[in-house]
Amino acid sequence: MIDDMLPSDRIRRRIEALGTSISLPTVRRALGALEGEHASTRRFGSDDAMDVRAYEAGDEARLIDWKSSARTGRTMVVQRQRLVTSRVWMLLDVGREMRGVCPSGEAAYEVAANALCMFAALSLRRSDDVSLVFGNAASIVRIPFHGGLAHFERTLDTALRHGWDTPRNIDALLEYARRIGERHALIILATDEHALTERHLHTIRTIAQTHPLVIVDVATLNPFVPGNANHAADGVSGRRVPAFLKTEQAAREVSTHREFTAAALQRELHTSGSRLIRSASSEAMFTRFVRLVAASSGQAHLDARTPVSAWGGEAR
């Protein structure tokens, strides 16, 4: 069973600060870049102008209406359709394999859950409809969600305290993603680095043809690294790594194989226009997430140490 340990409060506070302080135009630019621009299913879904108003700090330059600006003698922006999806699907692998330990000491499911909270902070800021899906070999459970980030965190943490004690079934979770009917809905799949293999690439390509896809890939402890082996045990049997296998050569071979597999997956995702975020801790995942959002929103000079108030001004 996945235990009751909650993710780091410190990381959660940083996520909450990001979600409340980042400007709405920046949120829209970042998520829009991840998704690709397409018509929204929400109200005002046509490309007609909804409103023309004076430019404000934080507005996107592409929204400037030059004809209106020339006519009025001041910079004006036009509000048009929402060029992003209104729905986000967050799929979390809750097989018992996700109890694997990361170098940070966190369980893989904790890092994955924190990553989903990072995306939720932006999606809920944009008023998206968010659905949580938990999958393993026993079942796939969808939890429609309505509320703010605090409610999302409670919903996620409560679900993770249930008896997820069966093996993973990543094939079923990918098939579920493939069958999501709403085209262009953002799909985020969170699992560990051992779940996806070459045989899954075809399904990933199929999903990416109709949906923007982000895969959260949690890197776990290398049990053959000297010092790590004393803390690593098989998640099912509890057996420790035999002493004769605890060598630097074995550790290098495992690390090389993992890096090769991750690089191949990243290339495949890049080819299909999808994204991969891979880290071994919530701290590193947060840093990568901030850099991804900064680059997607045209603010690549920022990093995780930049105060969130610098991301486009006050919250809107």
C-alpha positions in Angstrom: 0.0 0.0 0.0 1.2 3.5 -0.7 1.9 5.0 2.7 0.4 8.1 4.3 3.5 10.3 4.0 2.6 13.6 2.4 4.8 15.4 -0.1 7.1 18.1 1.2 5.3 21.1 2.6 8.1 23.4 1.5 7.7 22.4 -2.2 3.9 22.7 -1.9 4.3 26.2 -0.6 6.5 27.1 -3.5 3.9 25.7 -5.9 1.1 27.7 -4.3 3.2 30.8 -4.4 3.9 30.2 -8.1 0.2 29.7 -8.8 -0.9 32.9 -7.0 1.8 35.3 -8.0 2.4 34.5 -11.7 0.4 36.8 -14.0 -2.5 35.5 -16.0 -1.0 36.5 -19.4 2.1 34.6 -18.5 0.1 31.5 -17.5 -1.8 31.6 -20.8 1.4 32.0 -22.8 3.1 29.1 -21.0 0.3 26.6 -21.2 -0.7 27.8 -24.7 2.8 27.0 -25.9 2.7 23.6 -24.4 -0.7 22.9 -26.0 -0.4 24.6 -29.3 -3.0 27.1 -30.4 -6.4 25.9 -31.3 -10.0 26.9 -30.9 -11.5 26.7 -27.4 -14.7 24.9 -26.6 -15.6 27.6 -24.1 -17.9 30.6 -24.7 -16.6 33.1 -27.2 -15.0 30.3 -29.0 -14.9 32.0 -32.4 -12.1 34.2 -33.7 -14.2 37.3 -33.4 -13.0 40.2 -31.3 -14.6 40.2 -27.8 -13.3 43.6 -26.6 -10.8 46.3 -27.3 -9.1 48.1 -24.4 -6.0 50.0 -23.5 -2.8 48.0 -23.2 -1.7 47.0 -19.7 1.6 45.8 -18.3 1.8 42.0 -18.8 -0.4 41.9 -22.0 1.0 39.9 -24.9 2.4 42.0 -27.7 0.5 39.8 -30.3 -2.8 41.1 -28.9 -2.0 44.7 -29.9 -4.6 46.0 -32.4 -2.6 48.4 -34.6 -5.6 50.0 -36.3 -7.3 50.9 -33.1 -3.9 52.1 -31.6 -3.4 54.4 -34.6 -7.0 55.7 -34.4 -6.9 56.5 -30.7 -3.3 57.5 -30.4 -2.6 55.0 -27.6 -1.7 51.3 -27.5 -4.8 49.2 -27.6 -5.2 45.4 -27.3 -8.0 43.2 -28.6 -9.4 40.3 -26.7 -10.3 37.4 -28.9 -11.2 33.7 -28.4 -9.3 31.7 -25.9 -6.7 29.9 -28.0 -6.2 27.1 -25.6 -8.1 24.0 -24.5 -10.5 24.3 -21.5 -9.8 20.8 -20.2 -6.7 19.2 -18.7 -6.4 15.4 -17.9 -3.8 14.4 -15.3 -3.1 10.7 -15.3 -1.1 9.2 -12.4 0.4 5.8 -12.3 -0.5 4.4 -8.9 1.0 0.9 -9.3 3.0 -0.4 -6.3 6.1 0.2 -8.4 5.6 3.9 -7.7 6.7 3.3 -4.1 10.2 3.1 -5.4 12.6 5.4 -3.6 14.3 8.4 -5.2 17.8 9.7 -4.4 16.1 12.5 -2.4 14.5 9.9 -0.1 11.0 10.6 -1.5 8.8 7.9 -3.0 8.3 8.2 -6.8 4.6 8.8 -6.3 5.3 11.8 -4.1 7.5 13.4 -6.8 4.9 12.6 -9.4 2.1 14.0 -7.3 4.0 17.2 -6.7 4.6 17.6 -10.5 0.8 17.3 -11.1 0.3 20.0 -8.5 2.7 22.2 -10.4 0.6 21.9 -13.6 -2.6 22.3 -11.6 -1.4 25.6 -10.2 -1.3 27.0 -13.7 -4.3 25.2 -15.1 -6.6 26.2 -12.2 -5.2 29.8 -12.5 -6.5 29.7 -16.0 -9.9 28.3 -14.9 -9.5 25.0 -16.8 -11.6 21.9 -16.1 -9.2 19.4 -14.5 -9.7 15.6 -14.3 -7.6 13.3 -12.2 -7.2 9.7 -13.3 -5.5 7.1 -11.2 -4.5 3.8 -12.8 -3.0 0.4 -11.9 -3.6 -3.2 -12.8 -6.8 -3.4 -10.7 -8.6 -0.3 -11.9 -8.6 3.1 -13.6 -10.5 5.7 -11.5 -11.4 9.1 -12.8 -12.1 11.9 -10.4 -13.6 15.0 -12.0 -12.4 18.0 -10.1 -13.9 21.4 -9.4 -12.2 23.9 -7.1 -9.0 25.7 -6.3 -5.4 24.4 -5.8 -5.9 23.6 -2.1 -8.9 21.5 -3.0 -6.9 19.8 -5.7 -4.1 19.0 -3.3 -6.5 17.5 -0.8 -8.2 15.4 -3.5 -4.9 14.1 -4.7 -3.5 13.3 -1.3 -6.7 11.6 -0.1 -6.7 9.4 -3.2 -3.1 8.4 -2.6 -3.9 7.2 0.9 -6.2 4.5 -0.5 -5.0 0.9 -1.0 -3.1 1.2 -4.2 -1.3 -2.1 -3.7 -1.4 -3.8 -7.1 1.1 -3.6 -9.9 1.0 -0.9 -12.5 -0.6 -1.3 -15.9 0.9 1.5 -18.0 -0.6 0.0 -21.2 -4.2 0.4 -19.8 -3.4 4.0 -18.7 -2.0 4.9 -22.2 -5.1 3.3 -23.8 -7.3 5.4 -21.6 -5.4 8.5 -22.7 -5.7 7.5 -26.3 -9.5 7.2 -25.9 -10.0 10.7 -24.4 -12.5 12.1 -26.9 -11.9 15.9 -26.6 -9.3 16.7 -29.2 -6.6 19.1 -28.1 -7.2 18.5 -24.4 -3.9 18.6 -22.6 -2.8 15.2 -21.2 -0.2 14.9 -18.5 1.0 11.4 -17.7 3.0 10.9 -14.5 5.0 7.7 -13.9 8.5 6.5 -13.2 11.4 5.9 -15.5 10.8 2.2 -15.6 7.3 2.2 -17.0 7.6 3.3 -20.6 9.6 1.2 -23.1 10.1 1.2 -26.8 7.0 -0.8 -27.4 4.9 2.1 -26.0 6.2 4.6 -28.5 3.5 3.8 -31.1 0.7 4.5 -28.6 2.4 7.7 -27.5 2.7 8.8 -31.2 -1.0 8.1 -31.6 -2.0 10.2 -28.5 0.3 13.1 -29.6 -1.5 13.3 -33.0 -4.7 14.5 -31.3 -3.6 15.8 -27.9 -0.7 17.9 -26.5 1.1 15.5 -24.2 3.5 16.0 -21.3 5.1 13.0 -19.6 6.4 13.4 -16.1 9.2 10.8 -15.7 10.4 10.3 -12.1 14.0 8.9 -11.8 14.5 6.5 -8.9 17.5 5.4 -6.8 20.2 3.5 -8.5 20.5 0.5 -6.1 24.1 -0.3 -7.3 25.6 3.0 -6.4 27.9 2.5 -3.3 26.0 3.8 -0.3 22.6 3.6 -2.0 22.5 -0.2 -1.9 22.1 -0.2 1.9 18.9 1.8 1.6 17.5 0.0 -1.5 15.2 -3.0 -1.3 12.9 -4.8 -3.6 9.4 -3.2 -3.3 7.6 -6.6 -3.2 9.9 -9.0 -1.5 11.9 -6.6 0.6 15.2 -8.3 -0.4 18.4 -6.2 -0.4 20.8 -6.0 -3.3 23.4 -8.8 -3.0 26.8 -7.5 -1.9 28.6 -8.9 -4.9 26.5 -6.7 -7.2 27.3 -3.4 -5.3 30.1 -2.3 -7.7 30.8 1.0 -9.4 30.7 -0.8 -12.8 27.2 -2.1 -12.2 26.1 1.4 -11.1 27.6 3.0 -14.2 25.9 0.4 -16.5 22.5 1.0 -14.9 22.9 4.8 -15.0 24.0 4.6 -18.7 21.0 2.4 -19.6 18.6 4.7 -17.8 20.0 7.8 -19.4 19.9 6.2 -22.9 16.3 5.2 -22.4 15.3 8.6 -21.2 17.1 10.3 -24.1 15.3 8.1 -26.6 11.9 8.9 -25.1 12.7 12.6 -25.1 13.7 12.5 -28.8 10.4 10.6 -29.6 8.3 13.1 -27.7 10.1 16.1 -29.3 9.5 14.6 -32.7 5.8 14.4 -32.0 5.6 17.9 -30.4 5.3 16.6 -26.9 7.3 17.2 -23.7 9.2 15.2 -21.1 10.0 16.4 -17.6 12.4 14.0 -15.9 13.8 14.5 -12.4 14.8 12.5 -9.3 13.2 14.8 -6.6 10.4 17.3 -6.1 13.0 20.1 -5.8 14.6 19.3 -9.1 11.2 18.7 -10.7 10.1 22.2 -9.6 13.3 23.7 -11.1 12.7 22.0 -14.4 9.1 23.0 -14.4 9.8 26.6 -13.8 12.4 26.6 -16.6 10.0 24.9 -19.0 7.3 27.5 -18.2 9.7 30.3 -18.5 11.0 29.1 -21.9 7.4 28.4 -23.2 6.3 31.9 -22.1 9.2 33.7 -23.7 11.0 34.4 -20.4 13.9 31.9 -20.8 16.2 34.1 -18.7 14.2 33.2 -15.5 14.9 30.2 -13.3 13.5 28.7 -10.2 15.2 31.2 -7.9 13.6 34.2 -9.6 10.8 35.6 -7.4 7.5 34.6 -8.8 6.4 38.3 -8.7 8.8 38.8 -11.5 6.8 36.6 -13.8 4.8 39.4 -15.4 3.8 41.6 -12.4 1.0 41.2 -9.9 -1.6 38.4 -10.1 -4.6 39.2 -12.2 
